[in-house]
Amino acid sequence: MIIKAEQKNTRQPARKIRLVSDVVKGMSIEDATRHLAVINRKSSLVVLKVLRQAVANAVNNFSLALQDLEIDNIVVNDGPVLKRWRAVSRGRAHTILKRTSHVMVNLKTKATAKPVAAVAKKAAVKVEAVKEEDKKEVKTVAKATKKAQSAIKLDSKVRQSVKAVSRVQGSVKSVQTQKKGSK
């Protein structure tokens, strides 16, 4: 059985998202979430969200256990392009292309996978253990997502502080050059 999840019109170019999705394609779901939490790119958060959505679809809609799922493939297609322009000298304009993309994750079940409801009829105790393991794995996935989000936020804060420092240094340099040139 194939379980699908899709996110459309993501405001990132497909080329940048493919860099992350190609790393994760052949991995198990647990390994993929761990890797996505560590990858320091904005697109890793997008791929992680779609992967979590596909897992939620499998668990809630088809009553499948997380251990029975594998990543079949991750497809990243180009979406519509927003065309903008920026004014430049001599009354001209340069075009700006703001690219979007569609991310689709397909999960497949292992050959021996059975719905959790069928397993529950045979042994109710095993189902409770599976649900507890699923809860633990969902918590680890949530922790990995939070780590990825915090890493992206820290990265953006570092970039902003570097920009602020460079602005201050640039203004100091401009003041010094004015003093040297004036009489």
N, C-alpha and C positions, 0 to 999 in steps of 0.2 A: 504494500500500500504506500502511496506517495502523499505526503502532507505538504501543502504549499502555504507560503506566507509572502506577501508582497508589500513593498512601500513605494509609492509613486511620487514623482515630482520632488525628489530630494534635491536640495539646492547645493549640490556638489557635482563636479564633473565625473562622468563615468570612469574616466581614466584613473583618477585618484582612488576611487572606491575599488576598482579592479586590483590595484596593488595590494590591498588588504585582503580582499576576498580570495585571491589566488593562493595566499599563504595558508588559509584556513580550509580550503576545499576538501582535502582528503582526510581530515582529522575526525576524531570522535567529538561528540558535543561537549563533553567536559574539557577536553584538551583545547577545543576551539575557543571556549569561553575564557579559559586561562590565558591563551595567547592574545585574544582580543583585549583583555584587561591590561596587558603589558605593552601592546603596540601603541606608540605615542603619535597617533594620527587622529584627526577629527573623524575620518571615515570609519575608523574601527568602532566607534559608538553606533553609527548607523547600521553596520553589519551585525553588531551584537544585538541591537534592538529587534531587527528582523528575525534573527535566529531565535531569540527568546519568544517572539510572537509565534513562530512555527512550532516550537516546543509546547507552548501553551495550547495551540490548536490541537496538537496530537494528544496531549494529556486530557484536556477538557472535552473535546468533541468526539474523539475516537477511543477514549479510555485506554491509552497505551502507556506503558511504563517508560521512563526515561532511558533505562538501560537497553531497551529494544530498538532505539532509534539511532540512525546514522545520517550523516550529511550526504545527500545524493549529489547535489550540485548547487552552486550559487551563480546566478545569472545577473549581470549588471548591464542594462541597456541604456542608450541615450534617451533622454526625455526632450521635451520642448526647450528651445533656446530663447531666452529673453534678450531682445536686442535693444541696447541703449546706446547713447552717444555722449561724448565729452567734447566741450568746446576747446579749441586750440587756437593758435595764433593765425592772423590774417583771415579771420572769419570762416575758418574751416572746422570740420568736426571729425573726430576719430570714433570708430565704432567700438562698442564694448559688448562682448557676447557673454551673457551669464548663463552658463550651462546647467542643466538639470539631468537627473538620471532616475531610472527605475531599478530597484533592487528586489530580486526574487530568490527565496531560499526554498529548496525542495529537500525534504527529509524522507528517508525510506525506512521501512521496518526490516528487521532482520528476518531470516527465513523461519525461525522458530517462534516468532513473536505472536502472542495471543492477547486479546483485550484483557484488561485487568478484571472486568466483570466475569469473564469465563473462568479465570483463575480463582475468583472469589467463591464461585459455586463449589469448587473442589476443596479449598482450604481458606477459611476466613482469616486465620492467623497470618498466613503468608501475605495476604493483601494488606493488612495493617502494617506489616514490616516494610512492604514495598512503598506504601504511602509515606511512611516515616522517612525512608531513604530518599524518596522523591522530594519531600519537604527539605531535607538536608541539602540535596543537590540544588534545589531551587534557591535556597539561602546562599549557597556558594556562588551560584550564578548572579544573584543580586549583589553580593559583596564584590564580585569581579566587575560588575557594571558600575558600582559606586566608585571603585578604584579607578576605572577608566575615565569616568566623568571627572573625578577630582584631579587626575593627571592632566586632563585636557584643560581644566580650569587653571591649574597651577602653571601650565605652559603658557596660557594666554596672559596670566598675571605677570609672569617673568618677561614676556615680550613687551607688555605695556610699561613695565618699570625700566626696561632697557631703552625704550623709546623716550621716556621721560628724562632719563639721565642724558641721553644723546641730545635732546632738545636744550637742556640746561647747559651742557658743555658747548653746544653750538652758539648759544646766546653769549656765553662768556668769551668765546673766541671772537665773535663779532664786535663785542665791546673793546677787546684788546686791540683789534686791528684798527678801530676808529681812533683810539688814543695815539697809536703810532703815526697814523697818517695826518692828524690834525696838528696845527701849530699854535 
